[in-house]
Amino acid sequence: MAEKKKHKFWAWLTRPYQFVIYRDGNFEVLKKIRMNKMVFSLVIVSMFVIFFAIISLLVVYTPLKYLVPGYPDRQTLELIYSNAERVDSLAAELDAREEYLNMIRDMIFSEVPVDADFAVPVSGLTEEQIRDFNDPTKPRQRYDESENVNVVNKNDIVPNLFVPMKGLIVNGFDKGHRHFGVDIAPLGDVSVFAVLQGVVVESNFTIENGYSIILQHPRGVISVYKHCEMPTVVEGQKVRQGEQIAVYGNSGENTSGPHLHFELWQNGAPLNPTECIEF
């Protein structure tokens, strides 16, 4: 039974047909085409495939693609390529700034590698000392940075600095004990102010120093405010001289009571705040 149905279907599919083209008016036969249903189906499918291929080529390689809904025009494509290049440039610049900020944070917060105990600054060393230090046969000596820290004179910094917080200095600047700033106890107002106009390069919390803020000022000057209770600025924000940037507090482990630890740096060297500011 199944074989009979299959035979009928094949006969129906291969049954020949004749397509005749007549001239209008006198019915003159112009063309006769004989084919069965299977061949006719293959011809129709082939025509659709060829038509689709031609349309695809026209859309891909000719300006017709700009007429397709949703396809960006030439100006939009140029803008996309330009934005991609800008994103790459911005990413490289952000990486460079991140490296710079990490260097500043490591310098201020003393987060240095373990081998820093053996680091020796080349400035001030003689050629013989440098050769001896680079000689692998000689043992390396531990270096105490506190004996060679340069303190910048107040005449080298921008004058007329604003007082970071009104109060009394309870712990002064002491490079010998690596205390590169002053501790200030407030007299009344608990606001912390920017000593000079600049940009916030760090506004973060660390276990040792609590809420800390670092401002970058002109002429390579950096001001640092540690152990704050609540910062009022964010990284990247521009601040004016005398603008409130935080509220003093007692945050962090390296503190024995409520106070503001304030530091001034210029070109990597610490400044004595009492020589630059009238507290």
ZIFEN-V502697 format. One record per residue. N is the residue number from 1. SS is DSSP state (~ for helix, > for strand, _ for the rest). PSI is psi in whole degrees, 0 to 359 (none if undefined). OMEGA is omega as a letter, one per 30 degrees, with the letter a starting at -180 (NA if undefined). Layout:
# ZIFEN-V502697
n: <N N>
ss: <SS SS>
psi: <PSI PSI>
omega: <OMEGA OMEGA>
This chain:
# ZIFEN-V502697
n: <1 2 3 4 5 6 7 8 9 10 11 12 13 14 15 16 17 18 19 20 21 22 23 24 25 26 27 28 29 30 31 32 33 34 35 36 37 38 39 40 41 42 43 44 45 46 47 48 49 50 51 52 53 54 55 56 57 58 59 60 61 62 63 64 65 66 67 68 69 70 71 72 73 74 75 76 77 78 79 80 81 82 83 84 85 86 87 88 89 90 91 92 93 94 95 96 97 98 99 100 101 102 103 104 105 106 107 108 109 110 111 112 113 114 115 116 117 118 119 120 121 122 123 124 125 126 127 128 129 130 131 132 133 134 135 136 137 138 139 140 141 142 143 144 145 146 147 148 149 150 151 152 153 154 155 156 157 158 159 160 161 162 163 164 165 166 167 168 169 170 171 172 173 174 175 176 177 178 179 180 181 182 183 184 185 186 187 188 189 190 191 192 193 194 195 196 197 198 199 200 201 202 203 204 205 206 207 208 209 210 211 212 213 214 215 216 217 218 219 220 221 222 223 224 225 226 227 228 229 230 231 232 233 234 235 236 237 238 239 240 241 242 243 244 245 246 247 248 249 250 251 252 253 254 255 256 257 258 259 260 261 262 263 264 265 266 267 268 269 270 271 272 273 274 275 276 277 278 279>
ss: <_ ~ ~ ~ ~ ~ ~ ~ ~ ~ ~ ~ ~ ~ _ > > > > > > > _ _ _ _ _ _ > > > > > > > > ~ ~ ~ ~ ~ ~ ~ ~ ~ ~ ~ ~ ~ ~ ~ ~ ~ ~ ~ ~ ~ ~ ~ ~ ~ _ ~ ~ ~ ~ ~ _ _ _ _ _ _ ~ ~ ~ ~ ~ ~ ~ ~ ~ ~ ~ ~ ~ ~ ~ ~ ~ ~ ~ ~ ~ ~ ~ ~ ~ ~ ~ ~ ~ ~ ~ ~ ~ ~ ~ ~ _ _ _ _ ~ ~ ~ ~ ~ _ _ _ _ _ _ _ _ ~ ~ ~ ~ ~ ~ ~ ~ _ _ _ _ _ _ _ _ _ _ ~ ~ ~ _ _ _ _ > _ ~ ~ ~ _ _ _ _ _ _ _ _ _ _ > > > > > _ _ > ~ ~ ~ _ > _ _ > > > > > _ _ _ _ > > > _ _ _ _ > > > > > > > > > _ _ _ > > > > > > > > ~ ~ ~ > > > > > > > > > > > _ _ _ _ _ _ > > _ _ _ _ > > > > > > _ _ _ _ _ _ _ _ _ > > > > > > > > _ _ > > > _ ~ ~ ~ _ _ _ _>
psi: <314 323 325 319 320 321 320 318 318 322 319 322 327 7 127 146 157 126 124 134 119 154 136 128 298 2 33 133 120 324 139 131 124 129 158 181 326 315 320 319 319 323 316 315 318 320 318 319 314 319 316 320 319 316 318 317 319 320 322 319 7 165 356 337 334 346 350 127 132 347 129 145 181 318 321 319 318 321 322 315 319 318 325 318 321 320 317 318 317 323 318 320 321 322 319 317 323 318 320 317 322 323 317 316 319 322 318 316 6 33 80 159 166 322 359 342 338 2 132 124 136 339 131 353 145 166 325 320 322 318 317 322 324 357 115 344 347 140 145 140 143 140 130 107 333 341 350 26 124 132 126 138 150 339 344 357 162 130 178 52 145 147 125 326 134 121 194 142 115 346 118 182 129 97 334 325 17 38 87 43 193 150 127 128 131 152 337 295 132 14 145 132 155 130 340 158 148 200 140 113 347 128 92 176 131 155 318 316 2 212 118 148 137 129 136 124 172 162 31 22 137 134 142 137 113 162 29 159 318 109 147 10 163 163 137 351 139 136 152 161 130 2 140 132 346 174 132 158 215 39 152 159 332 55 143 6 168 124 171 123 119 133 151 134 150 120 40 1 140 148 148 109 328 342 354 340 138 100 none>
omega: <l l l l l l l a a l l a a l a l a l a l a l a l a l l a l a l a l l l a a l l l l l l l l l l l l l l l l l l l l a a a l l l a l l l l l l a l a a l l l l l l l l l l l l l l l l l l l l l l l l l a l l l a l a a a l l a l a a a l a a a l a l l l l l l l l l l a a l a a a a l a l a l a a a a l l l a l a l a a l a l l l l a l l a a l a l a l a a l l l l a l l l a l a l a a a a l a l a a l a a l l l l a l l a a a l l a a l l l a l l l a l l a a a l l l a l l l l a a a l a l l a l l a a l a a a a l a a l a a a l l l a l l l l l l a a l l a a l a a l a NA>
